[in-house]
Amino acid sequence: IRKGDWIAVGNTEGIVKDIQIRSTRIQTFDRCDVIVPNSELISNQVTNWVLSSKSGRATIPVGVAYGTDTEKVRKTLLSIAEENDHIVKTGVVPKPVVLFREFGDSSLNFELRVFLHDVEDRLSVISEINFAIDKAFREHGIEIPFPQRDLHVKSQIGRASCRERV
C-alpha cells in the first residue's frame, strides 16, 4: 500500500494518510482517523481499490415487478450505462452487463455491473445511475415493487355461535 491508496482492512475503509514503522493512519470517508497496526496489514486481508489501476467495478441491484418485460429492463439498464460518462465502455475491462439474478419474493432481481474510470467516484456514480434508473423506469412504465404479504384471518365468531346452539 502507498500513501493516498483507498484501502479496506477489517471494518475500516478509507484513504491511507500516513505510513509509519509500526502503524498506518487511515482516514475514513466520515473523516475519522483510524490507526491500524502494520501487523494487521501484513496478517489480514487488505483490499486496495487503486493499487494497480484507478478503474473499478460498481454493481447496482434493482428489482422489478413480476410480469415486467425483462428484455425491456435489460435494454433500459444498458442504455443508462451507455449514457454515463464515468463508465468504461471500451478497452480491456468488460463492457456494462445486465444480469437477471433471481426470482425474488416480490420482484425479478437484476444487477447492472459496470466498470468505472475512477473507482473513487463509485458512490456518486451509483447514485447518478439510481436516479437515472428511477427516471427511465417511470418513463417506460417499469414498476419497482415493494414487498407484499398476504394475511389470512380466520374468524372465531362463527364457531362460537355454532357451539352455543348445540
C-alpha positions as CSV (number, residue, x, y, z in Angstrom):
1,I,0.0,0.0,0.0
2,R,1.0,3.6,-0.6
3,K,0.0,6.9,0.8
4,G,-3.2,8.0,-1.0
5,D,-4.5,4.5,-1.7
6,W,-8.1,3.7,-0.9
7,I,-8.0,0.5,1.2
8,A,-10.3,-1.7,3.3
9,V,-8.9,-3.7,6.2
10,G,-11.3,-5.4,8.6
11,N,-14.2,-3.0,9.2
12,T,-12.1,0.1,8.3
13,E,-12.2,1.6,4.9
14,G,-10.6,4.9,3.7
15,I,-7.6,6.7,2.4
16,V,-4.1,5.9,3.6
17,K,-2.8,9.2,5.0
18,D,0.4,8.2,6.7
19,I,2.6,5.1,7.0
20,Q,4.9,4.7,10.0
21,I,7.2,1.9,11.1
22,R,4.6,0.4,13.5
23,S,1.2,1.7,12.2
24,T,-0.7,3.2,9.4
25,R,-3.2,6.1,9.6
26,I,-6.3,5.7,7.5
27,Q,-8.8,8.5,7.2
28,T,-12.3,7.1,6.8
29,F,-14.9,8.7,4.5
30,D,-16.5,10.1,7.6
31,R,-13.2,12.0,8.2
32,C,-12.2,9.9,11.2
33,D,-8.6,8.9,11.6
34,V,-8.0,5.2,12.4
35,I,-4.6,3.9,13.4
36,V,-4.1,0.4,12.2
37,P,-1.1,-1.7,13.4
38,N,1.0,-2.7,10.4
39,S,0.8,-6.3,11.7
40,E,-2.9,-6.3,10.7
41,L,-2.0,-5.1,7.2
42,I,0.5,-8.0,6.9
43,S,-1.5,-10.8,8.5
44,N,-5.1,-9.9,7.4
45,Q,-6.8,-9.5,4.0
46,V,-6.4,-5.9,2.7
47,T,-8.4,-4.6,-0.3
48,N,-6.6,-1.9,-2.2
49,W,-9.1,-0.3,-4.6
50,V,-6.4,1.6,-6.5
51,L,-3.2,-0.4,-6.3
52,S,-2.7,-1.1,-10.0
53,S,-5.4,1.0,-11.6
54,K,-8.0,3.7,-10.7
55,S,-10.7,1.8,-12.5
56,G,-13.0,-0.5,-10.6
57,R,-16.4,-2.1,-10.8
58,A,-19.7,-0.9,-9.4
59,T,-22.7,-3.2,-9.0
60,I,-26.2,-1.8,-9.0
61,P,-29.0,-4.1,-7.9
62,V,-32.6,-3.4,-9.0
63,G,-35.9,-5.3,-8.7
64,V,-38.9,-5.1,-11.0
65,A,-42.4,-6.3,-10.6
66,Y,-43.4,-9.8,-11.8
67,G,-44.8,-9.6,-15.3
68,T,-42.4,-6.9,-16.5
69,D,-40.8,-7.3,-19.9
70,T,-37.3,-8.5,-18.9
71,E,-35.8,-7.6,-22.2
72,K,-37.1,-4.0,-21.8
73,V,-35.4,-3.9,-18.4
74,R,-32.1,-5.2,-19.9
75,K,-32.2,-2.6,-22.7
76,T,-33.1,0.3,-20.4
77,L,-30.3,-0.5,-17.9
78,L,-27.7,-0.9,-20.7
79,S,-28.9,2.4,-22.2
80,I,-28.4,4.1,-18.8
81,A,-24.9,2.7,-18.6
82,E,-24.1,3.9,-22.1
83,E,-25.1,7.4,-21.3
84,N,-23.0,7.8,-18.2
85,D,-19.5,9.3,-18.9
86,H,-18.0,7.8,-15.7
87,I,-18.5,4.3,-17.1
88,V,-15.8,2.5,-19.2
89,K,-17.4,1.3,-22.4
90,T,-14.3,0.1,-24.4
91,G,-10.9,-1.3,-23.6
92,V,-9.7,-4.3,-21.6
93,V,-12.3,-4.3,-18.9
94,P,-15.7,-5.9,-19.6
95,K,-18.4,-3.8,-21.1
96,P,-21.5,-3.0,-18.9
97,V,-23.6,-6.1,-18.4
98,V,-27.1,-6.8,-17.0
99,L,-27.6,-10.0,-15.1
100,F,-31.0,-11.5,-14.3
101,R,-30.1,-12.7,-10.8
102,E,-33.2,-14.4,-9.4
103,F,-36.9,-14.7,-9.0
104,G,-37.3,-12.9,-5.6
105,D,-40.2,-13.0,-3.1
106,S,-41.7,-9.8,-4.5
107,S,-39.6,-9.0,-7.6
108,L,-37.5,-10.1,-10.5
109,N,-34.0,-9.2,-9.4
110,F,-31.4,-7.8,-11.8
111,E,-27.9,-6.4,-11.5
112,L,-26.2,-3.7,-13.6
113,R,-22.5,-4.3,-13.5
114,V,-20.2,-1.6,-14.8
115,F,-16.5,-0.6,-14.6
116,L,-15.7,3.0,-13.7
117,H,-12.8,5.1,-15.0
118,D,-12.1,6.2,-11.4
119,V,-13.4,3.9,-8.6
120,E,-13.1,6.7,-6.1
121,D,-16.2,8.1,-7.8
122,R,-18.1,4.8,-7.1
123,L,-20.7,6.1,-4.6
124,S,-21.6,9.2,-6.6
125,V,-21.8,7.3,-9.9
126,I,-24.1,4.6,-8.2
127,S,-26.3,7.4,-7.0
128,E,-26.4,9.0,-10.5
129,I,-27.3,5.7,-12.0
130,N,-30.0,5.1,-9.4
131,F,-31.6,8.5,-10.2
132,A,-31.4,7.6,-14.0
133,I,-33.0,4.2,-13.4
134,D,-35.9,5.7,-11.4
135,K,-36.5,8.2,-14.2
136,A,-36.2,5.7,-17.0
137,F,-38.4,3.1,-15.3
138,R,-41.1,5.8,-14.8
139,E,-40.9,6.8,-18.5
140,H,-41.0,3.2,-19.7
141,G,-43.8,2.1,-17.2
142,I,-41.4,-0.4,-15.4
143,E,-42.6,-0.8,-11.8
144,I,-40.2,-1.2,-8.9
145,P,-42.3,-3.3,-6.4
146,F,-42.5,-3.2,-2.7
147,P,-42.6,-6.3,-0.6
148,Q,-46.2,-7.7,-0.4
149,R,-47.5,-10.2,2.1
150,D,-50.9,-12.0,2.2
151,L,-52.6,-12.2,5.6
152,H,-55.3,-14.8,6.1
153,V,-57.6,-14.1,9.1
154,K,-59.8,-16.9,10.5
155,S,-63.0,-16.0,12.1
156,Q,-63.7,-17.5,15.5
157,I,-67.2,-15.8,15.8
158,G,-68.9,-18.4,13.6
159,R,-67.5,-21.3,15.5
160,A,-68.5,-19.9,18.9
161,S,-72.1,-19.3,17.8
162,C,-72.4,-22.9,16.5
163,R,-71.3,-24.3,19.8
164,E,-73.8,-22.2,21.7
165,R,-76.6,-23.6,19.5
166,V,-75.8,-27.2,20.3
